[in-house]
Amino acid sequence: MRGNITRRGKHSWRLKYEAVARDWATGKRHIEWVTVRGTRKDAERELARIITAIEEGRHVKPHTMTVAE
């Protein structure tokens, strides 16, 4: 699994990665983006952490659901 790092500002980076394996029934990929503020090294560390979590099955997609829901 791979990801991509794109510079967004002076200290801002956008991480793009495939969140789960391709859905072969529909042929669609599940792409997610995350913004990291800091250095490129910080962005590389965060992307490595996310990709490792996905491969180990520990990745949870962020959402806005509240505890009450």
Secondary structure, DSSP 8 states (H G I E B T S, - for coil): --EEEEEEETTEEEEEEEEEEEETTTTEEEEEEEEEES-HHHHHHHHHHHHHHHHHT---------S--
